[in-house]
C-alpha cells in the first residue's frame, strides 16, 4: 500500500488513541466531582463500530489495487478541515469532553465554540469523517456502511444525551 495511506491511517489511529486517553482522564475528573454516566449499555457498540471501521478500511484498500491510489487534494483538504473541527469540539468542551455520556450535576451547559451553534457538532463531524476518510482512499463500501452505522448509533445516543442534558439543566 502507498506510504501516504499508512501515514494517514497511523495518524488517525494515534489520534483516536490520544482521544481515548483524554476521555478517560476527563471521565475520572468528572466522576471525582460527582459525574453521572448515562447510557452505559450502548457504549460497547461505539467501540465495535469504530474498531470495525479501521478493519474495513484496511481490508477494502488492500483488496482494491492500492498501487493506483491517488489522493484527491480537495477530499484531503476537507479531511484536514474536519480534523480541525474535531479538535475545536474537544477544546471547546475542555474537561467535559468525553466519548461517554457523563454529566456533572450543578454545572451549566458548555455553549461556546461549535456548541454555540449546533447541539451535537462532534456527532456531525464523526459522521462526516466516517464518509470522508474512506472516500480519501476510494474505499466506497466503507464510506457507505459506516456513516449508516453511525446514524443508527445516533438514534440511540442523541436521545440519551438530550435526556442527560435536560437533567443537567434541571440541576439534578
VMD Tcl script that builds the backbone (N, CA, C; Angstrom):
set m [mol new atoms 516]
animate dup $m
set s [atomselect $m all]
$s set {name element resname resid chain x y z} {
  {N N UNK 1 A 0.840 -1.186 0.000}
  {CA C UNK 1 A 0.000 0.000 0.000}
  {C C UNK 1 A 0.881 1.244 0.000}
  {N N UNK 2 A 0.403 2.298 -0.626}
  {CA C UNK 2 A 1.205 3.526 -0.687}
  {C C UNK 2 A 1.500 4.099 0.701}
  {N N UNK 3 A 2.628 4.743 0.798}
  {CA C UNK 3 A 3.081 5.333 2.053}
  {C C UNK 3 A 2.086 6.335 2.615}
  {N N UNK 4 A 1.455 7.132 1.736}
  {CA C UNK 4 A 0.508 8.149 2.209}
  {C C UNK 4 A -0.662 7.502 2.942}
  {N N UNK 5 A -1.099 6.343 2.473}
  {CA C UNK 5 A -2.176 5.629 3.177}
  {C C UNK 5 A -1.734 5.301 4.590}
  {N N UNK 6 A -0.554 4.708 4.728}
  {CA C UNK 6 A -0.080 4.303 6.050}
  {C C UNK 6 A 0.139 5.502 6.971}
  {N N UNK 7 A 0.661 6.585 6.421}
  {CA C UNK 7 A 0.876 7.789 7.236}
  {C C UNK 7 A -0.452 8.292 7.785}
  {N N UNK 8 A -1.447 8.408 6.903}
  {CA C UNK 8 A -2.754 8.917 7.354}
  {C C UNK 8 A -3.480 7.918 8.247}
  {N N UNK 9 A -3.384 6.643 7.912}
  {CA C UNK 9 A -4.036 5.611 8.724}
  {C C UNK 9 A -3.455 5.616 10.143}
  {N N UNK 10 A -2.146 5.659 10.244}
  {CA C UNK 10 A -1.491 5.669 11.562}
  {C C UNK 10 A -1.806 6.971 12.300}
  {N N UNK 11 A -1.821 8.096 11.579}
  {CA C UNK 11 A -2.190 9.377 12.188}
  {C C UNK 11 A -3.583 9.295 12.807}
  {N N UNK 12 A -4.552 8.777 12.054}
  {CA C UNK 12 A -5.931 8.684 12.542}
  {C C UNK 12 A -6.007 7.726 13.739}
  {N N UNK 13 A -5.312 6.599 13.661}
  {CA C UNK 13 A -5.314 5.636 14.769}
  {C C UNK 13 A -4.708 6.257 16.028}
  {N N UNK 14 A -3.581 6.933 15.880}
  {CA C UNK 14 A -2.950 7.589 17.042}
  {C C UNK 14 A -3.854 8.683 17.595}
  {N N UNK 15 A -4.477 9.435 16.694}
  {CA C UNK 15 A -5.410 10.482 17.124}
  {C C UNK 15 A -6.518 9.874 17.990}
  {N N UNK 16 A -7.075 8.757 17.557}
  {CA C UNK 16 A -8.163 8.111 18.319}
  {C C UNK 16 A -7.663 7.608 19.675}
  {N N UNK 17 A -6.461 7.076 19.715}
  {CA C UNK 17 A -5.894 6.595 20.985}
  {C C UNK 17 A -5.677 7.772 21.935}
  {N N UNK 18 A -5.139 8.868 21.430}
  {CA C UNK 18 A -4.942 10.070 22.257}
  {C C UNK 18 A -6.284 10.566 22.773}
  {N N UNK 19 A -7.300 10.566 21.921}
  {CA C UNK 19 A -8.628 11.000 22.347}
  {C C UNK 19 A -9.186 10.096 23.437}
  {N N UNK 20 A -8.951 8.805 23.333}
  {CA C UNK 20 A -9.419 7.891 24.383}
  {C C UNK 20 A -8.705 8.163 25.706}
  {N N UNK 21 A -7.428 8.490 25.648}
  {CA C UNK 21 A -6.680 8.840 26.864}
  {C C UNK 21 A -7.252 10.124 27.471}
  {N N UNK 22 A -7.519 11.117 26.634}
  {CA C UNK 22 A -8.116 12.370 27.115}
  {C C UNK 22 A -9.489 12.092 27.720}
  {N N UNK 23 A -10.285 11.295 27.028}
  {CA C UNK 23 A -11.631 10.973 27.514}
  {C C UNK 23 A -11.571 10.260 28.862}
  {N N UNK 24 A -10.651 9.340 29.010}
  {CA C UNK 24 A -10.511 8.606 30.277}
  {C C UNK 24 A -10.106 9.561 31.397}
  {N N UNK 25 A -9.191 10.455 31.121}
  {CA C UNK 25 A -8.775 11.450 32.110}
  {C C UNK 25 A -9.945 12.354 32.489}
  {N N UNK 26 A -10.704 12.799 31.477}
  {CA C UNK 26 A -11.865 13.646 31.745}
  {C C UNK 26 A -12.945 12.894 32.502}
  {N N UNK 27 A -13.122 11.619 32.167}
  {CA C UNK 27 A -14.097 10.788 32.881}
  {C C UNK 27 A -13.728 10.716 34.360}
  {N N UNK 28 A -12.466 10.440 34.638}
  {CA C UNK 28 A -12.007 10.351 36.031}
  {C C UNK 28 A -12.236 11.682 36.746}
  {N N UNK 29 A -11.874 12.778 36.110}
  {CA C UNK 29 A -12.042 14.111 36.683}
  {C C UNK 29 A -13.510 14.391 36.996}
  {N N UNK 30 A -14.390 14.043 36.048}
  {CA C UNK 30 A -15.823 14.294 36.254}
  {C C UNK 30 A -16.398 13.398 37.340}
  {N N UNK 31 A -16.018 12.147 37.358}
  {CA C UNK 31 A -16.537 11.215 38.365}
  {C C UNK 31 A -16.093 11.618 39.769}
  {N N UNK 32 A -14.876 12.125 39.884}
  {CA C UNK 32 A -14.386 12.595 41.186}
  {C C UNK 32 A -15.197 13.788 41.691}
  {N N UNK 33 A -15.887 14.477 40.797}
  {CA C UNK 33 A -16.678 15.651 41.152}
  {C C UNK 33 A -18.172 15.360 41.134}
  {N N UNK 34 A -18.521 14.070 41.133}
  {CA C UNK 34 A -19.932 13.693 41.191}
  {C C UNK 34 A -20.586 13.446 39.854}
  {N N UNK 35 A -19.792 13.234 38.807}
  {CA C UNK 35 A -20.342 12.973 37.487}
  {C C UNK 35 A -21.204 11.728 37.465}
  {N N UNK 36 A -22.190 11.738 36.569}
  {CA C UNK 36 A -23.118 10.621 36.419}
  {C C UNK 36 A -23.077 10.170 34.964}
  {N N UNK 37 A -22.851 8.867 34.771}
  {CA C UNK 37 A -22.812 8.329 33.414}
  {C C UNK 37 A -24.200 7.872 33.001}
  {N N UNK 38 A -24.548 8.181 31.780}
  {CA C UNK 38 A -25.828 7.786 31.191}
  {C C UNK 38 A -25.574 6.834 30.028}
  {N N UNK 39 A -26.493 5.890 29.817}
  {CA C UNK 39 A -26.472 5.057 28.623}
  {C C UNK 39 A -25.273 4.140 28.479}
  {N N UNK 40 A -24.871 3.524 29.565}
  {CA C UNK 40 A -23.692 2.645 29.524}
  {C C UNK 40 A -23.864 1.481 28.544}
  {N N UNK 41 A -25.095 1.003 28.392}
  {CA C UNK 41 A -25.333 -0.211 27.603}
  {C C UNK 41 A -24.997 -0.066 26.126}
  {N N UNK 42 A -25.144 1.121 25.577}
  {CA C UNK 42 A -24.911 1.280 24.147}
  {C C UNK 42 A -23.447 1.580 23.811}
  {N N UNK 43 A -22.645 1.937 24.788}
  {CA C UNK 43 A -21.273 2.379 24.530}
  {C C UNK 43 A -20.436 1.304 23.833}
  {N N UNK 44 A -20.667 0.056 24.190}
  {CA C UNK 44 A -19.886 -1.034 23.570}
  {C C UNK 44 A -20.060 -1.050 22.047}
  {N N UNK 45 A -21.224 -0.604 21.565}
  {CA C UNK 45 A -21.462 -0.595 20.128}
  {C C UNK 45 A -20.637 0.477 19.425}
  {N N UNK 46 A -20.321 1.552 20.120}
  {CA C UNK 46 A -19.420 2.557 19.557}
  {C C UNK 46 A -18.036 1.952 19.355}
  {N N UNK 47 A -17.598 1.201 20.334}
  {CA C UNK 47 A -16.281 0.567 20.242}
  {C C UNK 47 A -16.262 -0.443 19.090}
  {N N UNK 48 A -17.318 -1.227 18.984}
  {CA C UNK 48 A -17.408 -2.220 17.907}
  {C C UNK 48 A -17.387 -1.531 16.542}
  {N N UNK 49 A -18.248 -0.522 16.357}
  {CA C UNK 49 A -18.350 0.141 15.056}
  {C C UNK 49 A -17.041 0.840 14.685}
  {N N UNK 50 A -16.442 1.553 15.629}
  {CA C UNK 50 A -15.221 2.286 15.306}
  {C C UNK 50 A -14.024 1.355 15.087}
  {N N UNK 51 A -13.991 0.242 15.771}
  {CA C UNK 51 A -12.935 -0.750 15.535}
  {C C UNK 51 A -13.127 -1.401 14.162}
  {N N UNK 52 A -14.362 -1.779 13.867}
  {CA C UNK 52 A -14.640 -2.387 12.558}
  {C C UNK 52 A -14.374 -1.414 11.416}
  {N N UNK 53 A -14.567 -0.134 11.668}
  {CA C UNK 53 A -14.276 0.879 10.651}
  {C C UNK 53 A -12.820 0.775 10.199}
  {N N UNK 54 A -11.903 0.687 11.154}
  {CA C UNK 54 A -10.483 0.595 10.811}
  {C C UNK 54 A -10.176 -0.687 10.042}
  {N N UNK 55 A -10.763 -1.800 10.482}
  {CA C UNK 55 A -10.536 -3.067 9.780}
  {C C UNK 55 A -11.135 -3.036 8.380}
  {N N UNK 56 A -12.323 -2.479 8.257}
  {CA C UNK 56 A -12.983 -2.389 6.958}
  {C C UNK 56 A -12.171 -1.518 6.000}
  {N N UNK 57 A -11.682 -0.402 6.500}
  {CA C UNK 57 A -10.866 0.492 5.676}
  {C C UNK 57 A -9.603 -0.220 5.186}
  {N N UNK 58 A -8.921 -0.880 6.111}
  {CA C UNK 58 A -7.716 -1.633 5.731}
  {C C UNK 58 A -8.028 -2.707 4.692}
  {N N UNK 59 A -9.064 -3.465 4.949}
  {CA C UNK 59 A -9.425 -4.569 4.059}
  {C C UNK 59 A -9.802 -4.061 2.676}
  {N N UNK 60 A -10.640 -3.033 2.638}
  {CA C UNK 60 A -11.088 -2.544 1.343}
  {C C UNK 60 A -9.943 -1.926 0.537}
  {N N UNK 61 A -9.096 -1.176 1.183}
  {CA C UNK 61 A -7.956 -0.584 0.472}
  {C C UNK 61 A -7.008 -1.682 0.005}
  {N N UNK 62 A -6.807 -2.683 0.841}
  {CA C UNK 62 A -5.920 -3.791 0.477}
  {C C UNK 62 A -6.485 -4.587 -0.708}
  {N N UNK 63 A -7.801 -4.839 -0.692}
  {CA C UNK 63 A -8.418 -5.667 -1.739}
  {C C UNK 63 A -8.497 -4.973 -3.096}
  {N N UNK 64 A -8.642 -3.667 -3.084}
  {CA C UNK 64 A -8.593 -2.978 -4.378}
  {C C UNK 64 A -7.117 -2.784 -4.718}
  {N N UNK 65 A -6.796 -2.287 -5.804}
  {CA C UNK 65 A -5.392 -2.157 -6.196}
  {C C UNK 65 A -4.803 -0.906 -5.544}
  {N N UNK 66 A -4.173 -1.049 -4.385}
  {CA C UNK 66 A -3.692 0.139 -3.673}
  {C C UNK 66 A -2.545 0.858 -4.380}
  {N N UNK 67 A -1.951 0.216 -5.345}
  {CA C UNK 67 A -0.855 0.850 -6.077}
  {C C UNK 67 A -1.390 2.033 -6.884}
  {N N UNK 68 A -2.666 1.936 -7.298}
  {CA C UNK 68 A -3.258 3.006 -8.097}
  {C C UNK 68 A -3.891 4.107 -7.237}
  {N N UNK 69 A -3.722 4.039 -5.951}
  {CA C UNK 69 A -4.316 5.011 -5.040}
  {C C UNK 69 A -3.804 6.415 -5.334}
  {N N UNK 70 A -4.729 7.305 -5.595}
  {CA C UNK 70 A -4.393 8.711 -5.840}
  {C C UNK 70 A -5.149 9.548 -4.815}
  {N N UNK 71 A -4.422 10.383 -4.123}
  {CA C UNK 71 A -5.020 11.224 -3.095}
  {C C UNK 71 A -5.605 12.473 -3.743}
  {N N UNK 72 A -6.920 12.613 -3.654}
  {CA C UNK 72 A -7.596 13.784 -4.199}
  {C C UNK 72 A -7.332 14.979 -3.281}
  {N N UNK 73 A -6.741 16.053 -3.788}
  {CA C UNK 73 A -6.382 17.187 -2.929}
  {C C UNK 73 A -7.602 17.874 -2.305}
  {N N UNK 74 A -8.743 17.867 -2.974}
  {CA C UNK 74 A -9.949 18.502 -2.423}
  {C C UNK 74 A -10.524 17.683 -1.268}
  {N N UNK 75 A -10.531 16.369 -1.436}
  {CA C UNK 75 A -11.003 15.491 -0.359}
  {C C UNK 75 A -10.025 15.563 0.818}
  {N N UNK 76 A -8.737 15.635 0.519}
  {CA C UNK 76 A -7.738 15.754 1.580}
  {C C UNK 76 A -7.910 17.072 2.337}
  {N N UNK 77 A -8.177 18.147 1.624}
  {CA C UNK 77 A -8.416 19.447 2.274}
  {C C UNK 77 A -9.653 19.371 3.172}
  {N N UNK 78 A -10.692 18.687 2.709}
  {CA C UNK 78 A -11.893 18.501 3.530}
  {C C UNK 78 A -11.572 17.667 4.765}
  {N N UNK 79 A -10.762 16.639 4.595}
  {CA C UNK 79 A -10.313 15.818 5.725}
  {C C UNK 79 A -9.609 16.692 6.773}
  {N N UNK 80 A -8.705 17.554 6.322}
  {CA C UNK 80 A -7.979 18.434 7.249}
  {C C UNK 80 A -8.938 19.406 7.949}
  {N N UNK 81 A -9.898 19.920 7.218}
  {CA C UNK 81 A -10.895 20.824 7.801}
  {C C UNK 81 A -11.713 20.112 8.876}
  {N N UNK 82 A -12.099 18.883 8.596}
  {CA C UNK 82 A -12.870 18.085 9.559}
  {C C UNK 82 A -12.018 17.795 10.801}
  {N N UNK 83 A -10.726 17.551 10.615}
  {CA C UNK 83 A -9.854 17.315 11.775}
  {C C UNK 83 A -9.772 18.558 12.644}
  {N N UNK 84 A -9.696 19.719 12.013}
  {CA C UNK 84 A -9.662 20.980 12.767}
  {C C UNK 84 A -10.981 21.169 13.530}
  {N N UNK 85 A -12.091 20.842 12.895}
  {CA C UNK 85 A -13.394 20.957 13.561}
  {C C UNK 85 A -13.486 19.987 14.740}
  {N N UNK 86 A -12.920 18.809 14.584}
  {CA C UNK 86 A -12.906 17.806 15.659}
  {C C UNK 86 A -12.143 18.346 16.866}
  {N N UNK 87 A -10.984 18.916 16.623}
  {CA C UNK 87 A -10.176 19.492 17.699}
  {C C UNK 87 A -10.914 20.673 18.341}
  {N N UNK 88 A -11.593 21.470 17.538}
  {CA C UNK 88 A -12.373 22.598 18.043}
  {C C UNK 88 A -13.442 22.128 19.029}
  {N N UNK 89 A -14.124 21.041 18.700}
  {CA C UNK 89 A -15.140 20.468 19.605}
  {C C UNK 89 A -14.512 20.055 20.930}
  {N N UNK 90 A -13.413 19.338 20.843}
  {CA C UNK 90 A -12.755 18.825 22.055}
  {C C UNK 90 A -12.262 19.983 22.917}
  {N N UNK 91 A -11.626 20.962 22.313}
  {CA C UNK 91 A -11.118 22.111 23.065}
  {C C UNK 91 A -12.249 22.943 23.656}
  {N N UNK 92 A -13.347 23.057 22.933}
  {CA C UNK 92 A -14.483 23.844 23.423}
  {C C UNK 92 A -15.101 23.230 24.672}
  {N N UNK 93 A -15.192 21.919 24.714}
  {CA C UNK 93 A -15.759 21.259 25.894}
  {C C UNK 93 A -14.736 21.116 27.017}
  {N N UNK 94 A -13.466 21.148 26.680}
  {CA C UNK 94 A -12.431 21.044 27.713}
  {C C UNK 94 A -12.582 19.768 28.531}
  {N N UNK 95 A -12.585 19.907 29.851}
  {CA C UNK 95 A -12.672 18.743 30.753}
  {C C UNK 95 A -14.014 18.010 30.643}
  {N N UNK 96 A -15.007 18.622 29.998}
  {CA C UNK 96 A -16.321 17.985 29.854}
  {C C UNK 96 A -16.401 17.098 28.623}
  {N N UNK 97 A -15.384 17.157 27.738}
  {CA C UNK 97 A -15.433 16.337 26.538}
  {C C UNK 97 A -15.194 14.878 26.909}
  {N N UNK 98 A -15.986 13.992 26.333}
  {CA C UNK 98 A -15.855 12.576 26.630}
  {C C UNK 98 A -16.456 11.752 25.514}
  {N N UNK 99 A -16.060 10.496 25.437}
  {CA C UNK 99 A -16.669 9.578 24.482}
  {C C UNK 99 A -17.905 8.918 25.077}
  {N N UNK 100 A -18.088 9.082 26.365}
  {CA C UNK 100 A -19.264 8.566 27.061}
  {C C UNK 100 A -20.194 9.734 27.369}
  {N N UNK 101 A -21.400 9.408 27.798}
  {CA C UNK 101 A -22.333 10.450 28.232}
  {C C UNK 101 A -22.171 10.576 29.741}
  {N N UNK 102 A -21.493 11.617 30.153}
  {CA C UNK 102 A -21.283 11.878 31.578}
  {C C UNK 102 A -21.679 13.321 31.836}
  {N N UNK 103 A -22.565 13.501 32.791}
  {CA C UNK 103 A -22.937 14.869 33.161}
  {C C UNK 103 A -22.425 15.149 34.561}
  {N N UNK 104 A -22.150 16.393 34.783}
  {CA C UNK 104 A -21.692 16.854 36.086}
  {C C UNK 104 A -22.802 17.741 36.649}
  {N N UNK 105 A -23.607 17.192 37.584}
  {CA C UNK 105 A -24.727 17.967 38.125}
  {C C UNK 105 A -24.267 19.319 38.677}
  {N N UNK 106 A -25.196 20.254 38.617}
  {CA C UNK 106 A -24.976 21.614 39.119}
  {C C UNK 106 A -23.938 22.386 38.330}
  {N N UNK 107 A -23.716 21.982 37.090}
  {CA C UNK 107 A -22.857 22.725 36.164}
  {C C UNK 107 A -23.728 23.156 34.991}
  {N N UNK 108 A -23.356 24.231 34.354}
  {CA C UNK 108 A -24.130 24.685 33.196}
  {C C UNK 108 A -23.586 24.042 31.923}
  {N N UNK 109 A -24.436 24.046 30.910}
  {CA C UNK 109 A -24.026 23.503 29.618}
  {C C UNK 109 A -22.949 24.381 29.004}
  {N N UNK 110 A -22.020 23.739 28.332}
  {CA C UNK 110 A -20.997 24.481 27.591}
  {C C UNK 110 A -21.671 25.005 26.324}
  {N N UNK 111 A -21.588 26.297 26.126}
  {CA C UNK 111 A -22.202 26.900 24.936}
  {C C UNK 111 A -21.212 27.836 24.258}
  {N N UNK 112 A -20.037 27.276 23.981}
  {CA C UNK 112 A -19.035 28.044 23.242}
  {C C UNK 112 A -18.516 27.183 22.113}
  {N N UNK 113 A -17.699 27.789 21.263}
  {CA C UNK 113 A -17.196 27.055 20.110}
  {C C UNK 113 A -18.350 26.610 19.240}
  {N N UNK 114 A -18.260 25.431 18.648}
  {CA C UNK 114 A -19.340 24.978 17.772}
  {C C UNK 114 A -20.631 24.686 18.542}
  {N N UNK 115 A -20.527 24.489 19.856}
  {CA C UNK 115 A -21.699 24.201 20.681}
  {C C UNK 115 A -22.599 25.422 20.833}
  {N N UNK 116 A -22.095 26.572 20.444}
  {CA C UNK 116 A -22.885 27.798 20.436}
  {C C UNK 116 A -23.894 27.758 19.282}
  {N N UNK 117 A -23.573 26.989 18.228}
  {CA C UNK 117 A -24.371 26.987 17.010}
  {C C UNK 117 A -25.149 25.699 16.779}
  {N N UNK 118 A -24.590 24.577 17.248}
  {CA C UNK 118 A -25.180 23.255 16.985}
  {C C UNK 118 A -25.154 22.460 18.287}
  {N N UNK 119 A -26.203 21.684 18.517}
  {CA C UNK 119 A -26.291 20.945 19.781}
  {C C UNK 119 A -25.276 19.797 19.885}
  {N N UNK 120 A -25.045 19.068 18.821}
  {CA C UNK 120 A -24.142 17.907 18.859}
  {C C UNK 120 A -23.142 17.959 17.695}
  {N N UNK 121 A -22.279 18.969 17.653}
  {CA C UNK 121 A -21.376 19.095 16.493}
  {C C UNK 121 A -20.405 17.934 16.344}
  {N N UNK 122 A -19.962 17.367 17.448}
  {CA C UNK 122 A -18.996 16.270 17.357}
  {C C UNK 122 A -19.582 15.071 16.613}
  {N N UNK 123 A -20.875 14.797 16.814}
  {CA C UNK 123 A -21.506 13.659 16.146}
  {C C UNK 123 A -21.627 13.906 14.641}
  {N N UNK 124 A -21.856 15.162 14.266}
  {CA C UNK 124 A -21.902 15.515 12.848}
  {C C UNK 124 A -20.518 15.292 12.240}
  {N N UNK 125 A -19.503 15.759 12.942}
  {CA C UNK 125 A -18.124 15.638 12.455}
  {C C UNK 125 A -17.727 14.173 12.307}
  {N N UNK 126 A -18.051 13.353 13.286}
  {CA C UNK 126 A -17.709 11.930 13.204}
  {C C UNK 126 A -18.426 11.282 12.017}
  {N N UNK 127 A -19.692 11.623 11.823}
  {CA C UNK 127 A -20.426 11.079 10.675}
  {C C UNK 127 A -19.774 11.459 9.352}
  {N N UNK 128 A -19.352 12.720 9.235}
  {CA C UNK 128 A -18.682 13.170 8.019}
  {C C UNK 128 A -17.335 12.453 7.870}
  {N N UNK 129 A -16.611 12.312 8.970}
  {CA C UNK 129 A -15.316 11.602 8.934}
  {C C UNK 129 A -15.473 10.163 8.440}
  {N N UNK 130 A -16.511 9.487 8.925}
  {CA C UNK 130 A -16.722 8.089 8.542}
  {C C UNK 130 A -17.042 7.962 7.053}
  {N N UNK 131 A -17.370 9.075 6.419}
  {CA C UNK 131 A -17.571 9.111 4.974}
  {C C UNK 131 A -16.305 9.583 4.258}
  {N N UNK 132 A -15.724 10.679 4.732}
  {CA C UNK 132 A -14.594 11.318 4.047}
  {C C UNK 132 A -13.328 10.463 4.088}
  {N N UNK 133 A -13.030 9.868 5.230}
  {CA C UNK 133 A -11.792 9.076 5.330}
  {C C UNK 133 A -11.784 7.936 4.311}
  {N N UNK 134 A -12.846 7.133 4.214}
  {CA C UNK 134 A -12.834 6.088 3.182}
  {C C UNK 134 A -12.808 6.655 1.754}
  {N N UNK 135 A -13.530 7.765 1.525}
  {CA C UNK 135 A -13.528 8.372 0.190}
  {C C UNK 135 A -12.108 8.794 -0.191}
  {N N UNK 136 A -11.364 9.279 0.789}
  {CA C UNK 136 A -9.979 9.685 0.567}
  {C C UNK 136 A -9.160 8.552 -0.055}
  {N N UNK 137 A -9.513 7.303 0.296}
  {CA C UNK 137 A -8.765 6.136 -0.174}
  {C C UNK 137 A -9.584 5.256 -1.135}
  {N N UNK 138 A -10.633 5.826 -1.696}
  {CA C UNK 138 A -11.513 5.126 -2.632}
  {C C UNK 138 A -12.076 3.819 -2.052}
  {N N UNK 139 A -12.347 3.831 -0.756}
  {CA C UNK 139 A -12.954 2.670 -0.084}
  {C C UNK 139 A -14.459 2.929 0.013}
  {N N UNK 140 A -15.144 2.746 -1.096}
  {CA C UNK 140 A -16.530 3.204 -1.232}
  {C C UNK 140 A -17.530 2.402 -0.408}
  {N N UNK 141 A -17.300 1.137 -0.230}
  {CA C UNK 141 A -18.210 0.328 0.592}
  {C C UNK 141 A -18.143 0.793 2.043}
  {N N UNK 142 A -16.952 1.005 2.542}
  {CA C UNK 142 A -16.757 1.516 3.905}
  {C C UNK 142 A -17.391 2.897 4.035}
  {N N UNK 143 A -17.271 3.719 2.992}
  {CA C UNK 143 A -17.826 5.074 3.009}
  {C C UNK 143 A -19.347 5.074 3.072}
  {N N UNK 144 A -19.967 4.021 2.599}
  {CA C UNK 144 A -21.429 3.926 2.653}
  {C C UNK 144 A -21.878 3.280 3.968}
  {N N UNK 145 A -21.242 2.173 4.337}
  {CA C UNK 145 A -21.692 1.406 5.501}
  {C C UNK 145 A -21.522 2.140 6.833}
  {N N UNK 146 A -20.363 2.719 7.061}
  {CA C UNK 146 A -20.077 3.228 8.401}
  {C C UNK 146 A -20.811 4.523 8.761}
  {N N UNK 147 A -21.055 5.418 7.818}
  {CA C UNK 147 A -21.952 6.528 8.187}
  {C C UNK 147 A -23.360 6.029 8.533}
  {N N UNK 148 A -23.815 4.962 7.848}
  {CA C UNK 148 A -25.126 4.391 8.187}
  {C C UNK 148 A -25.113 3.786 9.595}
  {N N UNK 149 A -24.041 3.080 9.940}
  {CA C UNK 149 A -23.916 2.550 11.305}
  {C C UNK 149 A -23.909 3.688 12.318}
  {N N UNK 150 A -23.218 4.760 11.970}
  {CA C UNK 150 A -23.148 5.932 12.851}
  {C C UNK 150 A -24.543 6.520 13.063}
  {N N UNK 151 A -25.305 6.649 11.993}
  {CA C UNK 151 A -26.670 7.180 12.107}
  {C C UNK 151 A -27.508 6.284 13.014}
  {N N UNK 152 A -27.371 4.969 12.852}
  {CA C UNK 152 A -28.108 4.044 13.728}
  {C C UNK 152 A -27.722 4.252 15.192}
  {N N UNK 153 A -26.435 4.377 15.461}
  {CA C UNK 153 A -25.992 4.627 16.838}
  {C C UNK 153 A -26.521 5.959 17.357}
  {N N UNK 154 A -26.586 6.949 16.490}
  {CA C UNK 154 A -27.071 8.270 16.910}
  {C C UNK 154 A -28.544 8.251 17.284}
  {N N UNK 155 A -29.316 7.306 16.707}
  {CA C UNK 155 A -30.737 7.212 17.078}
  {C C UNK 155 A -30.896 6.765 18.528}
  {N N UNK 156 A -29.873 6.152 19.073}
  {CA C UNK 156 A -29.861 5.766 20.487}
  {C C UNK 156 A -29.161 6.841 21.307}
  {N N UNK 157 A -28.010 7.267 20.836}
  {CA C UNK 157 A -27.132 8.159 21.601}
  {C C UNK 157 A -27.723 9.554 21.821}
  {N N UNK 158 A -28.204 10.176 20.772}
  {CA C UNK 158 A -28.667 11.555 20.900}
  {C C UNK 158 A -29.862 11.680 21.852}
  {N N UNK 159 A -30.879 10.821 21.763}
  {CA C UNK 159 A -31.962 10.930 22.762}
  {C C UNK 159 A -31.464 10.734 24.201}
  {N N UNK 160 A -30.532 9.797 24.398}
  {CA C UNK 160 A -29.975 9.595 25.738}
  {C C UNK 160 A -29.215 10.826 26.215}
  {N N UNK 161 A -28.412 11.376 25.331}
  {CA C UNK 161 A -27.641 12.557 25.710}
  {C C UNK 161 A -28.551 13.761 25.941}
  {N N UNK 162 A -29.572 13.913 25.113}
  {CA C UNK 162 A -30.521 15.011 25.319}
  {C C UNK 162 A -31.231 14.880 26.664}
  {N N UNK 163 A -31.566 13.658 27.023}
  {CA C UNK 163 A -32.201 13.415 28.320}
  {C C UNK 163 A -31.236 13.773 29.454}
  {N N UNK 164 A -29.994 13.366 29.327}
  {CA C UNK 164 A -28.988 13.685 30.345}
  {C C UNK 164 A -28.779 15.193 30.441}
  {N N UNK 165 A -28.705 15.871 29.305}
  {CA C UNK 165 A -28.515 17.324 29.312}
  {C C UNK 165 A -29.723 18.044 29.903}
  {N N UNK 166 A -30.930 17.500 29.647}
  {CA C UNK 166 A -32.144 18.078 30.235}
  {C C UNK 166 A -32.084 17.964 31.769}
  {N N UNK 167 A -31.576 16.822 32.243}
  {CA C UNK 167 A -31.417 16.635 33.688}
  {C C UNK 167 A -30.400 17.625 34.249}
  {N N UNK 168 A -29.353 17.863 33.486}
  {CA C UNK 168 A -28.340 18.811 33.910}
  {C C UNK 168 A -28.941 20.208 34.027}
  {N N UNK 169 A -29.757 20.582 33.058}
  {CA C UNK 169 A -30.421 21.892 33.093}
  {C C UNK 169 A -31.321 22.025 34.319}
  {N N UNK 170 A -31.967 20.919 34.696}
  {CA C UNK 170 A -32.850 20.937 35.869}
  {C C UNK 170 A -32.052 20.938 37.164}
  {N N UNK 171 A -30.749 20.615 37.056}
  {CA C UNK 171 A -29.903 20.653 38.239}
  {C C UNK 171 A -29.933 19.401 39.081}
  {N N UNK 172 A -30.281 18.250 38.463}
  {CA C UNK 172 A -30.270 17.002 39.225}
  {C C UNK 172 A -28.986 16.261 39.015}
}
mol reanalyze $m
mol bondsrecalc $m
mol representation Tube
mol addrep $m
